[in-house]
Structures are given as C-alpha cells and as structure tokens.
Amino acid sequence: MWPAASHAAQVTGLESPNSFVGDPQGKEFFISNINGEPEARDNNGFITKVDAEGKVLNLKFIQGGISDMMLHAPKGMALVANILYIADLDQLKGFDKATGKSLVTISFPPQPTKMPVSLTDVTAGPNGILYASDQSSNTIYRIDSTANHKVSLLIHDERLAGPAGIAVHPRTGHIIAVSWEKGKILEITPDGQLTELVSNGFFTSRFQNLSGVDFDRWGNMYVSDFTKGKIWRMTRDNHFQVIAEYLPAPADISIDRANNLILVPYHYAHTAEINGLEAPSEGKSRDTRRTLADYGFGAAGPPTTAAEGSPKK
C-alpha cells in the first residue's frame, strides 16, 4: 500500500476503472470506466471527471447509451489540446474535454492476422502524432491528427508480447511499451525500430502483467504491475525501486508532471488514487538516510483499500 501522502486523494464509486489522466492545461482529471466486460459492445462505458483534490465533478461526464453517444469499454486515454482521445475497442474516439461532445471517431484497418482490432492504450507524441496499442494483436498504430487522423501501422511484432500501456519518452520522443504477457519494457522509434529495454531473467520474474507506463518531469519511468499489485520506478541511471505494493490491480497509471503526482486506477477495487511523488534532491548526500518526506509522504498510516480481484486484464 501507499504510505499516506502529503497530497493524496481517493476517488470512489467507479466501475472497473482502467485509465487515469490529468489535463496538462488545467487542474482536471479524467478516469475511464469499462463498466462490464473489457471486450463487450454494451455501450455502457463512461468517463469520470474529477478536480485536483479528487472530488468528483461529474461521475458520468461522457456516457455510452445516452442520446446517440457510443462508448463501450473505454480503456487508455490521452489529452491533446482540447481533445480527450479514448481507446474504445476497435475505434479511437475524441471528445471535447470541456463539454464532452463527440468530435471525431477513428477506425482502424484489419491486420493480416485477421484478429479484430481491440485498442488498449493511446498516447500523444510531438507534432500532432498519436500512437495506439493493440494488446491482442501485438500491434502499435500511428495516427496523424494533422492529416484527418490518418492511421498507419507503426509496428506489428510478436516481440511486443501483448503491448498494454504505452507512453512517449519526454526527451527522446520514442515510444515506450510495457508487455502484458511477458513483463517486458520495450522502446520503439518513430520509424518502428524495436529495442528490448528490460525483460525478466531466466531465473527471476520481477514483472508479471505490466499494464501502465509514464514518465515524470525528470525522466524517471513508472510502470504498474496489474497482477503483482506493484508500482515500480526506473530512475534515470536504470535502477528499479518499488514505490508501492499490495495494491488492488493497478491498471493504466499516468503522471501529472506539473504537480508531480501519480494517478492510479484500481480496476477491481472500483477506485482510483492521486498520490504525491518524490522530487529529486541534488543537495542530499548518498549517505544520508531518506525519509518518507523525501517521497512526499506524511506520517499517517496507509489508506484502506479493497481486496484484489482475480488477476485478469
């Protein structure tokens, strides 16, 4: 569990939350709720809007089945200017972040594998480029929002091993993907060249089912292990640290870089949390023992969380 943070809030009343993102232009946050089976075309998914303190502003800000709104099983999300992009099965959908109005619906061509497209996550790169992962078909797509959201194949490769969460590295512009099936962390260049950054060893299994990935403002990487219930940080010098564990199915996490917060949806506990992160200290000696204050945490005990459900994406 998390120690009690100096900035901490819990959002309750959710339904199978999958992704939790912050608006870099403001103080609002959005949570995707699958609300049912993750591949069901039941048109009952919804997006929750909360403020910076975790207060629910609108539980069903965007809701499938209301009027002509179609939203089945919303998973990964990305914010670009005024558009909230949402991965929803075989389509990427864009909504006005202020009004919830539907702005664009993007369809994807079928792959040679003949498997149906089922998007898992979406992330924004520079110059209006979006990337979307398809976990079941080991595929990452490229979407050019400046060219009528033209879709092209970035990479289809079995080595992706079920790409779940994806993020664009804030310094290199490369795509980082985490593997659901084999616990890998992979790097893909904008022209589709793949490099394996981290993988489980033959005798060790640090990761099980990785779900989310993002970076803080200093370039440290954070990944969530859905099944093991852990959040890991990989520092800029490639050291791994567990910053929270015994979590109830942490799904597609993200980092609010402006406020140095981590946003964590708990899929089976139907809740989400906002927690403070450590800020690097250049003036502290390596021999000086770190305290919880270095990580933005106070002295109170951990918050109560619900029991973890069965390990399933």
Secondary structure, DSSP 4 states (H G I P E B T S, - for coil): -PPPBSSEEEE-S-SSEEEEEE-TTSSEEEEEE--S-TT---S--EEEEEETTS-EEEEEEEETTSTT---SSEEEEEEETTEEEEEETTEEEEEETTT--EEEEEE-PPPTT-PPP-EEEEEE-GGGEEEEEETTTTEEEEEETTTTTEEEEEEE-GGG-SEEEEEE-TTT--EEEEETTT--EEEE-TT--EEEEE---SS--S-SSEEEEEE-TTS-EEEEETTTTEEEEE-TTS-EEEEE-S-S-B-B-EEETTTTEEEEEETTTTEEEEEE-PPP-SSS-TTSPP-GGGGTB-SSPPPP-PPP--S--
